[in-house]
């Protein structure tokens, strides 16, 4: 019995304590963190004023972040209702419908963004 609890405690310790160290081992992105504050990235040759394309890109990325957050909230909401339905078919059907609508919505948004990015790349 004691060995069983010891194994569980060891497993929890490995997952909680050791996972961040394993994930950060030899990460090339961490080596470049010093350059983040000193360079301006891909916009080095531009003036200090923002162009139209940068402003539109910022707005689109913010909108996509909002849509992604809404998608996550809808999926969590539907999943919660599905798990707490306790066999009631109406609640399960409502949860499945919410999941289907959320997935269709995110597919439409990502498709629209792909088309927009393709057209924008050909224009500029």
C-alpha positions in Angstrom: 0.0 0.0 0.0 2.8 2.4 0.9 4.6 1.6 -2.3 1.5 2.5 -4.3 1.3 5.9 -2.6 5.0 6.4 -3.0 4.7 5.8 -6.8 1.8 8.2 -7.1 3.7 10.9 -5.1 6.8 10.4 -7.3 4.8 10.6 -10.5 3.1 13.8 -9.3 6.5 15.3 -8.3 8.0 14.4 -11.7 5.1 15.9 -13.6 4.7 19.1 -11.6 8.3 19.9 -10.6 10.4 18.4 -13.4 8.3 19.1 -16.5 9.2 22.8 -16.8 12.9 22.0 -16.6 12.6 19.3 -19.3 10.6 21.7 -21.5 13.1 24.5 -21.2 16.1 22.3 -21.9 18.0 23.4 -25.1 15.4 25.7 -26.4 16.9 27.9 -29.1 14.2 30.6 -28.6 15.4 31.2 -25.1 18.9 31.9 -26.4 17.5 34.8 -28.5 15.6 36.5 -25.8 18.3 39.1 -25.2 17.8 40.4 -28.8 14.0 41.0 -28.3 14.3 44.3 -26.6 17.2 45.6 -28.7 16.0 45.0 -32.3 12.8 45.9 -34.0 12.4 42.6 -35.8 11.3 42.5 -39.4 10.5 46.2 -39.5 14.1 47.4 -39.1 14.2 49.2 -42.5 10.8 51.0 -41.9 10.3 54.5 -40.5 8.9 54.9 -37.0 5.4 55.5 -38.3 3.2 52.5 -38.8 2.0 51.8 -42.3 -1.5 50.7 -43.3 -0.5 47.1 -43.6 0.9 46.9 -40.1 -2.2 48.5 -38.6 -4.5 46.2 -40.5 -2.4 43.2 -39.5 -2.5 44.2 -35.9 -6.3 44.6 -36.0 -6.7 41.2 -37.8 -4.4 39.4 -35.3 -6.4 40.9 -32.4 -9.7 39.8 -33.9 -8.3 36.3 -34.5 -7.2 36.2 -30.9 -10.7 37.2 -29.8 -12.3 34.6 -32.0 -9.9 31.9 -30.7 -10.8 32.8 -27.1 -14.5 32.7 -27.9 -14.0 29.3 -29.5 -12.2 28.0 -26.5 -15.0 29.3 -24.2 -17.7 27.7 -26.3 -15.9 24.3 -26.4 -15.4 24.4 -22.6 -19.1 25.4 -22.1 -20.3 22.6 -24.4 -18.0 20.0 -22.9 -19.2 20.9 -19.3 -22.8 20.6 -20.3 -22.1 17.3 -22.1 -20.3 15.8 -19.1 -23.0 17.0 -16.7 -25.9 15.8 -18.8 -26.2 12.5 -16.9 -27.8 10.7 -19.8 -30.4 13.4 -20.7 -30.5 13.3 -24.5 -31.7 16.9 -24.8 -28.6 18.3 -23.0 -26.3 16.0 -24.9 -27.8 17.1 -28.2 -27.6 20.8 -27.2 -23.9 20.3 -26.3 -23.1 18.5 -29.6 -24.9 21.3 -31.5 -22.8 23.9 -29.7 -19.6 22.0 -30.5 -20.6 21.7 -34.1 -21.4 25.3 -34.4 -18.2 26.4 -32.7 -16.1 24.2 -35.1 -18.0 25.4 -38.2 -17.4 29.0 -37.0 -13.7 28.6 -36.4 -13.3 26.9 -39.8 -15.1 29.8 -41.5 -12.9 32.4 -39.7 -9.7 30.5 -40.4 -10.7 30.1 -44.1 -11.5 33.8 -44.4 -8.2 34.7 -42.9 -6.4 32.3 -45.3 -8.1 33.9 -48.2 -7.4 37.4 -46.9 -3.7 36.6 -46.3 -3.4 35.2 -49.8 -5.0 38.2 -51.4 -3.0 40.7 -49.3 0.3 38.9 -50.1 -0.4 39.2 -53.8 -1.4 42.9 -53.6 1.7 44.0 -51.7 
